[in-house]
Amino acid sequence: MASSLSNAEISRKLGLTLKTVRNHVSNILNKLQVVDRSEAILLAREAGMGMPRE
């Protein structure tokens, strides 16, 4: 998600069905209590996730 991949792109890259990816993304958004991907990404980055290693 943080790489701006669509659900279809994530599905192909991970070898999962599109429905599975949609379900996982939906679960992530619900657990983080955010309304969209950009909010989830912002929250994750604020928590120190997804930052480049030095």
Secondary structure, 3 states (H helix, E strand, C coil): CCCCCCHHHHHHHHCCCHHHHHHHHHHHHHHHCCCCHHHHHHHHHHCCCCCCCC
